[in-house]
Amino acid sequence: MREKLHSILVPALLLVLVLTSCERRELWVYTDEFRQVELFTDWSQCDSRPDGMTAWFMSESLDGRNRRITTAEVEHTWLNLPRGRFTGVIFDWSPAEYANQEFSGMTRPDSALVRVRPASVQPEPDNDLYGSLAVPSDVHIPLVDSTGMHLLCVTPDPMCADTLKHIEIITGVEGDLIPWDTREEYEASLVTQTFYCQPKPITWDLRILIHVKGVQFMHSIQGTVAGLAEGMWLGSLEHTTSTCLHPLDKWQVQFLTDSTSVLMTTIHTFGLPNKIQTRAEDDFDLSSLRLNIRILLRDEETVLYYHFDVESKNVTIFEDQLVARVEIPIEVVLPYVDAKGSAGFDATVTPWEPGGSASVDI
């Protein structure tokens, strides 16, 4: 009897195992291939049409859902967006192609940020260019532990951007997956939505002009500017309240007369802190901007420092060129010194002691 029962139960159990082992899990597919949102981009406000762009959409529910696409289809492209409300940031090129700025917080509209990178090599201590004398008392710029000087940053690459705020995606799913056997039904249910954007430059050029007498006595010039915005919040296109210290290099000399010249340099900038990006001249209040200049004379020993606190009246805006020009209204007079290696016999010349410093409010 026992053997007969065993002979019946074993095949039954084997049949159950075979049937249950053949059960298949439901297959799911990503919705990436179903693109129901088209984006038209107008680059006419930028200097040129880029060869690539990035569209970055972040959920306004702050749940971290986002979609990013970098594409060469810069005038019209298709996007896959899940159902919900989003803020979209569209900018030229890809984040990796910007050598001088970095992107962070790109999973949420309220934290999406682009900002300048710190200089890879921080300068040796120089209080007039990088220390307390270089930064207004009401401007906060971090200090470098190893030198005690303020952190020096590079200047940003030119950049164009636009935002699409509060767009509502009405079809699709909230997640990334749909069942395989519903894909055709899902695709048929999608509704095409069309959006338009027009990126504009979010970086301007700051052009600085200093009138100088005795430029022939100059050997070299270095400078910094303190008080410009560190970056921009991409979700709102507002400048950061945090500021930075930029180097001023690549100076040029324009000779006006035999005795008077103009020293000029231009840098890219994100503008002033905590200002909404516009082209209106009234938005340029440079009351916390300080220019710091170090001039080494031709004897290669005499060093002169100058500090200029800038006011709006000294700034001219060229909207069509995206340029803000700062022209120092006083004339810097450089003293006569002998060139390095010359005999230097001149009884009428009073020797100039190195290390002079001048602070000028204008």
C-alpha positions in Angstrom: 0.0 0.0 0.0 2.8 2.4 0.9 4.6 1.6 -2.3 1.4 2.3 -4.3 0.9 5.7 -2.5 4.5 6.6 -3.2 4.1 5.8 -6.8 1.2 8.2 -7.1 2.6 11.1 -5.0 6.0 11.4 -6.7 4.7 11.9 -10.2 2.2 14.4 -8.9 4.9 16.4 -7.2 7.0 16.3 -10.3 4.1 17.6 -12.3 3.6 20.5 -9.9 7.3 21.4 -10.1 7.3 21.4 -13.8 4.2 23.6 -14.1 5.5 26.1 -11.5 8.9 26.3 -13.1 7.4 27.3 -16.4 5.7 30.3 -14.9 7.2 33.5 -16.5 7.6 36.8 -14.8 5.9 39.8 -16.5 8.2 41.6 -18.9 8.7 45.4 -18.6 10.3 47.9 -21.1 11.7 51.4 -20.6 9.7 54.2 -22.1 12.8 56.0 -23.5 11.9 55.0 -27.1 8.5 56.7 -26.9 9.1 60.4 -27.4 6.0 62.5 -27.1 7.4 66.0 -26.4 9.0 68.1 -29.1 11.3 71.1 -28.4 12.0 74.0 -30.8 15.0 76.1 -29.9 15.8 79.5 -31.3 19.5 80.5 -31.0 19.1 84.0 -32.7 20.0 85.8 -29.4 23.3 84.1 -29.1 26.5 84.9 -31.0 26.2 81.7 -33.1 24.3 78.5 -33.4 26.0 75.8 -31.4 26.7 72.3 -32.7 25.2 70.7 -29.6 22.9 71.5 -26.7 21.7 70.0 -23.5 18.0 69.9 -22.4 17.7 69.0 -18.7 14.2 68.6 -17.2 13.7 68.3 -13.4 10.6 67.4 -11.5 8.9 70.3 -9.6 7.7 67.8 -7.0 11.3 67.6 -5.8 11.3 63.9 -6.0 14.6 63.7 -8.0 13.0 62.6 -11.3 14.8 64.2 -14.2 15.5 63.7 -17.8 18.7 64.8 -19.6 19.5 64.8 -23.3 22.6 66.1 -25.0 22.0 66.2 -28.8 23.3 67.7 -32.0 19.6 68.4 -33.0 19.8 71.9 -31.7 16.8 73.5 -33.4 14.2 70.7 -33.1 14.4 67.5 -31.0 12.1 65.0 -29.5 12.1 64.2 -25.7 10.7 61.5 -23.5 9.2 63.0 -20.3 7.2 61.3 -17.7 3.8 62.6 -16.5 4.1 65.5 -14.1 5.2 69.1 -13.8 8.8 70.0 -14.7 11.2 72.9 -15.1 13.5 72.6 -18.1 16.9 74.1 -18.5 18.3 74.3 -22.0 21.8 75.4 -22.7 24.4 75.2 -25.4 26.9 72.3 -25.6 27.2 69.7 -22.8 28.4 70.1 -19.2 31.7 68.3 -20.0 32.6 70.8 -22.7 32.8 73.7 -20.2 36.3 73.7 -18.9 35.9 76.7 -16.6 32.5 76.0 -14.9 30.9 73.1 -13.1 27.3 72.0 -12.7 25.8 70.7 -9.5 22.3 70.0 -8.0 20.9 69.2 -11.4 18.2 66.8 -10.0 16.0 69.6 -8.7 15.0 73.0 -10.1 15.8 74.8 -6.8 19.3 73.5 -6.6 20.4 73.4 -10.3 23.6 75.5 -10.4 26.4 76.5 -12.7 29.4 78.2 -11.2 33.1 79.0 -12.0 35.8 76.5 -10.9 38.5 77.5 -8.5 41.9 78.0 -10.1 43.8 74.7 -10.2 46.9 76.5 -8.7 46.3 79.1 -6.0 48.8 82.0 -6.0 51.4 82.8 -3.4 50.3 85.2 -0.6 49.9 88.8 -1.7 47.5 90.7 0.6 46.9 93.5 -2.0 45.9 91.1 -4.8 44.4 88.2 -2.9 44.1 89.1 0.7 42.1 91.5 2.9 43.0 94.6 0.9 41.6 93.0 -2.3 38.1 92.3 -1.0 35.5 94.8 0.3 34.5 94.3 3.9 30.9 93.5 2.9 31.9 90.8 0.4 32.5 87.2 1.5 35.0 85.1 -0.5 36.3 81.9 1.0 39.9 81.7 2.3 42.5 79.1 1.2 43.8 77.3 4.3 47.4 76.9 3.0 47.9 80.5 2.1 45.4 82.5 4.1 44.4 84.3 0.9 41.0 84.5 -0.7 40.1 81.7 -3.2 41.0 82.7 -6.7 38.6 81.4 -9.4 38.9 81.2 -13.2 36.5 83.1 -15.4 33.6 81.4 -17.0 33.3 80.3 -20.6 30.6 82.1 -22.7 27.3 80.4 -22.2 23.7 80.7 -23.4 20.7 79.3 -21.5 16.9 79.4 -21.2 14.4 77.9 -18.8 10.9 76.4 -19.3 9.1 76.7 -16.0 6.0 74.8 -14.7 5.4 72.8 -17.9 2.8 70.1 -17.4 3.3 66.7 -19.1 -0.2 65.3 -19.5 0.5 61.8 -20.9 3.0 59.0 -20.2 3.6 57.4 -16.9 5.2 58.8 -13.8 7.9 56.2 -13.8 10.3 54.7 -16.3 8.8 51.3 -17.1 5.6 49.9 -18.7 4.5 46.2 -19.2 5.8 44.7 -22.5 2.3 43.6 -23.5 0.9 47.2 -23.1 3.5 49.0 -25.2 1.3 49.4 -28.3 -1.6 50.6 -26.2 0.7 53.0 -24.3 2.2 54.4 -27.5 -1.3 55.0 -29.0 -2.4 56.9 -25.8 0.5 59.5 -26.0 -0.4 63.1 -26.8 2.3 65.2 -28.6 3.2 68.4 -26.7 5.3 71.2 -28.2 7.5 73.7 -26.4 9.6 76.6 -27.5 12.7 78.2 -25.9 15.1 80.9 -26.8 18.5 80.8 -25.0 20.2 84.0 -24.3 23.8 84.8 -23.1 24.1 84.4 -19.4 27.7 85.6 -19.4 28.8 89.1 -20.1 32.2 90.7 -20.8 33.6 93.0 -18.2 36.0 95.4 -19.9 38.4 97.5 -17.7 40.2 100.6 -18.8 42.9 102.5 -16.8 44.5 105.7 -17.9 48.2 105.8 -17.2 51.0 108.3 -17.6 54.5 106.9 -17.8 53.6 103.5 -19.1 57.1 103.3 -20.6 58.4 102.8 -17.0 56.2 99.7 -16.5 57.5 96.2 -16.8 54.4 94.1 -16.1 50.9 94.3 -14.6 48.7 91.9 -12.7 45.2 92.4 -11.3 42.2 90.9 -9.6 38.5 91.9 -9.4 36.5 91.0 -6.3 32.7 90.9 -5.9 31.4 89.3 -9.1 28.8 86.5 -8.9 30.3 83.0 -8.5 27.6 81.5 -10.7 23.9 81.3 -11.6 20.9 79.3 -10.4 19.7 77.7 -13.7 16.1 77.0 -12.5 15.5 80.8 -12.1 18.4 82.4 -14.0 19.3 84.3 -10.9 22.9 85.2 -10.0 24.2 83.6 -6.9 24.7 85.6 -3.7 28.1 84.0 -3.3 30.9 85.9 -5.0 34.4 85.2 -6.3 37.8 86.7 -6.9 38.8 86.7 -10.6 42.3 87.2 -12.1 42.8 90.1 -14.5 45.4 89.2 -17.1 46.1 89.6 -20.8 46.4 93.3 -20.6 46.8 95.5 -23.7 48.3 99.0 -24.0 46.7 101.6 -26.2 48.8 104.7 -26.7 46.8 107.9 -26.8 49.5 110.6 -26.7 53.2 110.6 -26.1 52.7 110.6 -22.4 49.2 109.1 -21.8 48.1 105.5 -22.5 45.2 103.2 -21.6 45.7 99.8 -20.0 42.8 97.4 -21.0 41.7 93.9 -20.3 38.4 92.0 -20.7 37.1 89.0 -18.8 33.9 86.9 -19.0 31.7 87.1 -15.9 28.4 85.9 -14.5 27.7 89.5 -13.4 26.8 90.8 -10.0 25.6 88.7 -7.1 21.9 88.1 -6.5 20.7 89.9 -9.7 18.1 88.6 -12.1 19.7 88.1 -15.6 18.6 91.0 -17.7 20.1 93.5 -20.2 18.8 96.5 -18.4 21.5 99.1 -17.6 19.7 99.9 -14.3 20.6 96.4 -13.0 24.3 97.0 -13.0 25.1 98.3 -9.5 28.8 97.8 -8.9 29.0 99.3 -5.5 30.8 96.2 -4.1 33.2 95.7 -7.0 36.9 96.2 -6.2 39.7 96.3 -8.8 43.2 95.5 -7.5 46.2 96.3 -9.6 49.9 95.4 -9.1 52.4 97.2 -11.4 56.0 96.1 -11.5 58.2 98.9 -12.9 61.0 98.4 -15.4 63.7 98.2 -12.8 62.0 94.9 -11.8 62.2 95.9 -8.1 59.6 98.7 -7.6 56.1 97.4 -7.0 53.0 99.7 -6.9 49.5 98.7 -5.8 46.3 100.4 -6.6 42.7 99.6 -5.3 39.6 101.0 -7.0 36.1 100.7 -5.6 33.7 101.1 -8.6 30.4 103.0 -8.8 27.7 102.7 -11.4 28.5 106.1 -12.8 31.8 104.7 -14.0 30.1 101.9 -16.0 28.9 102.0 -19.6 26.7 99.2 -20.9 26.8 98.0 -24.5 23.8 95.8 -24.8 24.3 94.8 -28.4 27.8 93.5 -27.5 27.0 92.1 -24.0 29.7 94.3 -22.6 30.0 96.3 -19.4 32.9 98.8 -19.5 34.5 100.1 -16.4 36.6 103.2 -17.0 38.7 104.4 -14.1 38.2 108.2 -14.0 41.6 109.1 -12.5 44.9 108.9 -14.2 47.6 106.6 -12.7 51.0 108.3 -12.8 54.0 105.9 -12.8 57.3 107.4 -11.6 60.5 107.3 -13.5 62.9 104.5 -12.7 65.9 103.3 -14.6 65.6 100.1 -16.5 67.1 97.0 -14.9 70.8 96.8 -15.7 71.2 100.5 -16.7 73.8 102.8 -15.0 71.0 105.0 -13.6 73.1 108.1 -12.9 70.7 111.0 -12.6 71.1 113.4 -9.7 67.6 114.9 -10.2 65.7 111.6 -9.7 64.5 110.7 -6.2 64.7 106.9 -5.6 61.3 105.3 -5.4 60.8 102.8 -2.5 59.2 99.5 -3.5 55.8 98.5 -2.1 53.7 101.6 -2.5 50.0 101.2 -2.2 47.1 103.5 -3.1 43.4 103.0 -2.4 41.0 105.1 -4.5 37.2 105.5 -4.2 35.7 106.6 -7.5 
